[in-house]
Amino acid sequence: MSVSLLQLIENRLGDHKPGKARLRRLKTRSAVAMILQVRDGELQILMIKRAERMGDPWSGHMAFPGGRMDKSDANGYAVAVRETAEEVGLSLGPEDECIGRLSELNAKPQRGSFGMAVSPFVFRLDREVIFTPNYEVAEVVWVPLEFLTDEDNREEMIWEYKGEKIPVPCYMYEGRCIWGLSLMMLDELLDLVAGRKPRPLRWRRR
């Protein structure tokens, strides 16, 4: 079942036309790696819990390995590969196939800027690896896709933004909260799996 689900994702990504962020040429560019692997008979996706750090807007959040583009990076794919190696010690090579990409997202703009465009790249990992997280990562977590595809596991949390309390969807996986940009990426992937129209992208200010 897990292998067939992975094949379905590969097929759907092959036909998928990801959207691009508005005004992307004016934005800071970044990218993440969404890594899929069949583990113990289940298809799972790699996530990280970011370390608690002062000044980091995503401090302590569940996320995917990734970060901002450097001048040395040729493109978004190179960013995702470099950041994955730096953050969790996984060097994605030719044997770790990039099976597609998802739509770019608009991250929270900083004052005086046009914000950040985040490009998600989806990889298939068929080998065992040992992770060596750096100081930016508190934890490496494999999350079963079956857990995320079960709508009964979807919850609601309150996001406090500029004094407002806004209800937003989330998943609580073994005490870890998955929401925001990471959930938006997952939702697009899950919508592809289900063969349904992608959900509207909200919380663009985050």
Helices and strands as residue ranges (DSSP letters): H 2-15, G 24-26, E 28-39, E 42-50, E 62-63, E 66-68, H 76-88, E 98-101, E 105-107, E 116-124, E 137-144, H 145-149, G 151-153, E 154-161, E 164-173, E 176-178, H 180-194
